[in-house]
Amino acid sequence: MLRGNHPARIDDKGRLKVPNGFRTAIETQWGQELFVTSVTGEFVRLYPMAVWLEIERRLAAVPSTHPSKLRFLDRVNFFGQAAALDRQGRIVIPQLLRESAAMAGEVSVLGLQNHLGVWNQKRLQERLFRKEPFTDEDGRLLAEYGI
């Protein structure tokens, strides 16, 4: 299970050193192969390849002409790239995605159960506290699931 927030940096070559706690969990459970992508371009999603292949398996059950499937695939492929962790646990974020998601300098690497979200720290704080705050309604809806 991938959880928590580990601050990190994107280096001058566009590489993210995956924080050790996440790196160990990913390599142990899924290996070194990842799919680096985004749906919106606002932040980076790092999927262990086995997790991504399961998503693709589920997508295969959706009709090939379904507009939502096509929009999703267009976006994840536009931003996406298969990659592998190097010996130092680094992964290259594709240039297009680095630009779109403002991936430079300090970033937050969030554990999202079976994949990682990588955010520009300022952009994430803006989203959490101004654009999409956690509301009482959110709490009520999650309570329906016992959370």
Order of alpha helices (4+ residues) and beta strands (2+ residues): beta-beta-alpha-beta-beta-alpha-alpha-beta-beta-alpha-beta-beta-alpha-alpha
